């Protein structure tokens, strides 16, 4: 075994995981009716050898959507579909968390119920932002986002309740954990950042006010699952979909303090250079997050096994998450375990389509059961 730290069992809250190779959330746009089915059962079941699967981002309500062909968790049918996915993963010895998602302004009227405007902290369009829509001829593709409307103050508790109800359904479906998606310039990230939140009520202005709504969501989900089974994903310093932030480090530290007080199982940080850009975490950032957050830390962003092993050896993280490597290598943990070559992903099949580039990547001859 080449990577000892990656294959030392650990805890994420109260969940025991057999290795520290985490499958990152990956939008694949393979659920045309928003209901997970046999294709998703096969896809996630193939990847059950990871320490924890974090599901693709899953819409908490019809108005949370910005991408067609993505799954939801607001109907009985969706809940039942996810339950079969969970059962498949559990039957293979795996563990799986559901990521709860609201895109906020990264949407368009074509994707919203009754052609309504998307919602956001403030009525500011994301410059250069695109969502994923279905056109009149039945094809699908990227399309510039609409200008959103600002949420009224009295609407926010209803969205908090949407998160709560999504957590209730996730628990009934049997998920081991849930992850609150507060990253990648979507709704909760839009509230956290200065460039997208220009509110003057109790949800805007100061660090404490901008964090209020995301923390209300965390509290609602914790009420359902317990803090020891809840994680959160954040992306401080990221530049995506026109989102800007003048206080990314201060907000990251404030959130780490607040999440630690709540006893959250893990904080999952997606690195700002995840797509190959030049932005890096400031020197000492990981060490300061480590000091502030008492739960487990997961980092994600262009990691390979060697970099992940070094990260764990630094003491600044309990696990590393892998995205694109898991697209092409359903048995990624086993390949790392044996220091074996990896399949290369086909970028043309990342989003939309059928089994090609989804469930047809080859395994190693001996599979992955030893790691699961």
LOTILUM-869286 format. One line per 4 residues: number of its first residue (from 0); for each residue x, y, z of C-alpha. Coordinates in Angstrom, 1 decimal. Example, Ala and Ser with C-alpha at 12.3 -4.5 7.8 and 13.67 -1.06 7.14 Angstrom:
<sites>
0> 12.3 -4.5 7.8  13.7 -1.1 7.1
</sites>
This chain:
<sites>
0> 0.0 0.0 0.0  1.6 3.3 -1.2  -0.5 5.8 0.7  -0.9 4.9 4.4
4> -2.7 8.1 5.6  -5.3 7.8 2.8  -6.2 4.3 4.0  -6.3 4.9 7.7
8> -10.0 4.7 8.9  -11.4 7.8 10.5  -14.6 9.5 11.8  -16.7 12.2 10.2
12> -18.8 13.2 13.1  -20.4 10.0 14.3  -19.9 8.2 10.9  -17.0 5.8 10.7
16> -15.4 5.7 7.2  -12.9 3.0 6.1  -10.6 5.4 4.1  -10.1 9.1 3.5
20> -10.7 9.0 -0.3  -14.0 11.1 -0.6  -16.0 11.3 -3.8  -16.7 15.0 -4.3
24> -20.2 16.1 -5.4  -20.4 16.1 -9.2  -23.2 17.4 -11.3  -23.7 15.0 -14.2
28> -27.1 16.0 -15.6  -28.3 12.5 -16.1  -31.8 12.7 -14.6  -34.2 14.1 -17.2
32> -37.3 13.9 -15.0  -35.3 14.9 -11.8  -36.0 11.5 -10.3  -33.0 9.2 -9.6
36> -33.4 5.8 -11.2  -31.5 2.7 -12.2  -28.8 4.7 -14.0  -28.0 6.5 -10.8
40> -28.1 3.3 -8.8  -25.4 1.8 -11.1  -23.3 5.0 -11.1  -23.2 5.4 -7.3
44> -23.0 1.7 -6.6  -19.9 1.5 -8.7  -18.2 4.1 -6.5  -19.1 2.6 -3.2
48> -15.4 1.9 -2.4  -14.9 5.6 -1.5  -14.7 6.5 2.2  -17.8 8.6 1.6
52> -19.8 9.4 -1.5  -21.1 13.0 -1.5  -23.9 13.0 -4.0  -24.3 15.4 -6.9
56> -25.9 18.7 -5.9  -29.6 18.0 -5.4  -32.3 20.7 -5.7  -34.3 21.3 -2.5
60> -37.4 22.7 -4.4  -38.6 23.5 -7.9  -37.4 27.1 -7.5  -33.9 26.0 -6.4
64> -33.1 24.7 -10.0  -30.7 26.3 -12.4  -29.8 23.2 -14.4  -32.1 20.8 -16.2
68> -31.6 17.1 -15.8  -30.5 17.5 -12.2  -32.1 15.5 -9.4  -34.4 16.9 -6.7
72> -35.5 15.9 -3.2  -38.9 17.6 -2.8  -41.3 14.9 -4.0  -42.2 11.4 -2.8
76> -41.0 10.0 -6.2  -37.6 11.7 -5.8  -37.3 10.5 -2.3  -38.1 6.9 -3.4
80> -35.6 7.1 -6.2  -32.9 8.3 -3.8  -33.8 5.5 -1.4  -33.0 2.9 -4.0
84> -29.6 4.6 -4.7  -28.8 4.6 -1.0  -29.8 0.9 -0.7  -27.5 0.0 -3.6
88> -24.5 1.9 -2.1  -25.2 0.3 1.3  -25.5 -3.2 -0.2  -21.9 -2.7 -1.5
92> -20.6 -1.6 1.9  -20.5 2.1 1.0  -21.5 5.4 2.7  -23.3 8.3 1.1
96> -24.3 11.8 1.9  -26.8 14.0 0.0  -25.8 17.5 -1.0  -28.6 20.0 -0.6
100> -28.6 22.7 -3.2  -30.3 26.0 -4.1  -28.7 27.8 -7.1  -30.1 31.3 -6.3
104> -29.3 33.6 -9.2  -27.5 31.0 -11.3  -30.7 30.2 -13.2  -33.1 31.4 -15.9
108> -36.8 31.8 -16.3  -36.8 28.8 -18.6  -35.8 26.6 -15.7  -38.0 28.2 -13.1
112> -41.7 27.2 -12.3  -44.1 29.3 -14.4  -41.3 31.2 -16.0  -40.7 33.2 -12.8
116> -37.5 35.1 -12.0  -34.8 33.4 -10.1  -34.2 34.7 -6.5  -31.0 36.0 -4.9
120> -29.9 38.1 -2.0  -29.9 41.2 -4.3  -31.1 41.9 -7.8  -27.7 41.6 -9.4
124> -27.0 39.5 -12.5  -23.9 37.3 -12.5  -21.6 38.6 -15.2  -20.7 35.7 -17.5
128> -22.7 33.2 -15.5  -24.5 30.4 -17.4  -27.0 27.8 -16.4  -28.1 24.7 -18.2
132> -31.5 24.8 -20.0  -33.6 22.8 -22.4  -34.5 24.4 -25.6  -37.7 24.2 -27.6
136> -36.3 21.6 -30.0  -35.6 19.3 -27.0  -31.8 19.8 -27.0  -30.0 21.2 -23.9
140> -27.1 23.4 -23.3  -25.6 26.4 -21.5  -27.4 29.7 -21.6  -26.8 33.1 -19.9
144> -28.5 33.5 -16.6  -31.4 35.9 -15.9  -31.4 38.9 -13.7  -32.8 37.7 -10.4
148> -35.1 39.4 -8.0  -34.1 40.1 -4.4  -35.7 37.9 -1.8  -38.1 39.6 0.5
152> -37.1 39.3 4.1  -40.3 37.4 5.0  -39.5 34.8 2.2  -36.3 33.6 3.7
156> -37.9 31.4 6.4  -39.7 29.5 3.7  -36.5 28.7 2.0  -35.0 27.6 5.3
160> -38.0 25.3 5.7  -37.3 23.9 2.1  -33.9 22.9 3.4  -35.4 21.3 6.5
164> -38.0 19.3 4.5  -35.3 18.2 2.1  -33.3 16.9 5.1  -36.3 15.1 6.4
168> -36.7 13.3 3.0  -33.0 12.6 2.9  -33.1 11.0 6.4  -36.1 8.9 5.4
172> -34.3 7.8 2.2  -31.5 6.4 4.4  -28.6 8.8 3.7  -25.8 8.5 6.2
176> -25.2 12.3 6.2  -26.2 15.5 4.4  -24.0 18.3 3.1  -25.2 21.9 2.9
180> -24.0 23.4 -0.3  -22.8 26.9 0.5  -20.1 27.0 -2.2  -19.5 27.7 -5.9
184> -21.4 31.0 -6.1  -24.8 29.5 -5.4  -27.5 30.9 -3.1  -25.9 30.5 0.3
188> -22.5 31.6 -1.1  -24.3 34.6 -2.6  -25.5 35.6 0.9  -22.0 35.2 2.3
192> -20.2 37.3 -0.3  -20.0 41.1 -0.3  -20.3 41.4 -4.0  -23.6 39.5 -4.3
196> -25.2 40.6 -1.0  -26.1 44.3 -0.9  -29.0 43.9 1.5  -29.8 46.4 4.2
200> -32.0 44.1 6.4  -30.7 41.6 9.0  -29.4 39.4 6.2  -26.9 42.0 4.8
204> -24.1 44.2 5.8  -21.9 42.8 8.5  -20.2 39.4 8.6  -22.8 38.3 11.1
208> -25.7 39.4 9.0  -24.4 37.9 5.8  -23.9 34.6 7.5  -27.3 34.6 9.2
212> -29.2 32.8 6.5  -26.6 30.1 5.8  -26.4 29.4 9.5  -30.2 29.3 9.8
216> -30.1 26.7 7.1  -27.4 24.7 9.0  -29.5 24.9 12.2  -32.6 23.6 10.4
220> -30.7 20.7 8.9  -29.0 19.9 12.2  -32.5 19.8 13.9  -33.3 16.9 11.5
224> -30.0 14.9 11.2  -28.0 15.9 14.3  -24.8 18.0 14.0  -22.7 14.8 14.0
228> -24.2 13.8 10.6  -24.1 17.2 8.9  -21.3 18.7 6.8  -21.1 21.9 4.8
232> -19.2 22.8 1.6  -17.7 26.3 1.2  -15.5 28.0 -1.4  -13.7 31.1 0.1
236> -11.7 33.1 -2.4  -13.4 31.5 -5.4  -14.2 33.7 -8.5  -17.1 32.1 -10.3
240> -20.3 33.2 -12.0  -19.4 36.8 -11.4  -19.3 36.4 -7.6  -16.8 38.7 -5.8
244> -16.1 39.1 -2.1  -14.0 41.7 -0.2  -13.9 39.6 3.0  -13.4 36.0 2.0
248> -10.8 35.1 4.7  -12.7 36.9 7.5  -16.0 35.2 6.5  -14.3 31.8 6.3
252> -12.9 32.2 9.8  -16.2 33.5 11.2  -18.1 30.5 9.7  -15.5 28.1 11.0
256> -16.0 29.5 14.5  -19.8 29.3 14.2  -19.9 25.8 12.7  -17.5 24.6 15.4
260> -19.8 25.9 18.1  -22.6 23.9 16.5  -20.5 20.7 16.5  -20.8 20.1 12.7
264> -19.3 16.8 11.5  -17.1 18.3 8.8  -16.2 21.4 6.8  -15.5 20.7 3.2
268> -13.5 23.4 1.5  -13.2 23.5 -2.3  -10.0 25.2 -3.2  -10.1 28.4 -5.3
272> -7.8 26.9 -8.0  -10.0 23.8 -8.5  -10.5 24.6 -12.2  -6.8 25.3 -12.7
276> -6.7 29.0 -12.0  -4.0 31.0 -10.2  -5.9 31.9 -7.0  -4.5 30.2 -3.9
280> -5.3 30.1 -0.2  -3.2 32.6 1.7  -0.3 31.4 3.6  -1.4 30.0 7.0
284> -5.1 29.8 5.9  -5.4 26.0 6.5  -3.7 26.3 9.9  -6.0 29.0 11.0
288> -9.1 27.1 9.9  -7.7 24.1 11.8  -7.5 26.2 14.9  -11.1 27.4 14.6
292> -13.0 24.3 13.5  -13.1 21.3 15.8  -14.7 18.9 13.4  -13.2 17.1 10.4
296> -11.7 19.1 7.5  -12.0 17.9 3.9  -10.2 19.7 1.0  -11.0 19.3 -2.7
300> -9.3 20.7 -5.7  -7.0 19.1 -8.3  -5.7 16.5 -5.8  -3.9 13.3 -6.7
304> -3.0 10.6 -4.3  0.5 12.1 -3.6  -0.8 15.6 -2.8  -3.7 14.2 -0.7
308> -1.3 12.1 1.3  0.9 15.1 2.0  -2.2 17.1 3.0  -3.2 14.5 5.5
312> 0.3 14.3 6.8  0.3 18.1 7.5  -2.4 17.6 10.1  -4.6 20.2 8.4
316> -7.2 17.8 7.1  -8.9 14.5 7.8  -9.7 13.6 4.2  -9.4 14.7 0.6
320> -12.2 14.8 -2.0  -11.7 13.9 -5.6  -14.0 15.0 -8.4  -12.9 14.4 -12.0
324> -10.8 11.4 -11.1  -14.0 9.8 -9.8  -15.8 10.4 -13.0  -13.3 8.2 -14.9
328> -12.4 5.8 -12.2  -15.3 4.2 -10.3  -12.7 2.2 -8.3  -10.5 5.2 -7.6
332> -9.8 4.1 -4.0  -8.7 0.7 -5.0  -6.4 2.2 -7.7  -4.8 4.5 -5.1
336> -4.5 1.6 -2.8  -2.5 -0.3 -5.4  -0.8 2.7 -6.8  -2.3 1.7 -10.2
340> -2.7 3.9 -13.3  -5.9 6.0 -13.7  -8.4 6.2 -16.6  -8.6 9.6 -18.2
344> -12.0 11.3 -18.2  -13.8 12.2 -21.3  -14.8 15.9 -20.9  -17.3 15.7 -23.8
348> -19.5 13.4 -21.6  -19.4 15.2 -18.3  -22.9 16.7 -18.6  -26.0 15.1 -20.1
352> -26.3 12.0 -22.2  -26.7 8.4 -21.3  -24.4 5.6 -20.0  -21.5 6.7 -22.1
356> -19.0 8.5 -19.9  -21.2 7.8 -16.9  -21.3 4.1 -16.0  -19.0 2.6 -18.7
360> -15.6 3.4 -17.5  -13.5 0.3 -16.9  -12.6 -1.2 -13.5  -9.4 -2.8 -12.5
364> -9.6 -6.6 -12.9  -10.0 -7.2 -9.2  -12.6 -4.5 -8.5  -12.7 -2.5 -5.3
368> -14.4 -4.7 -2.7  -11.3 -4.8 -0.5  -11.5 -1.1 0.2  -15.3 -0.9 0.8
</sites>
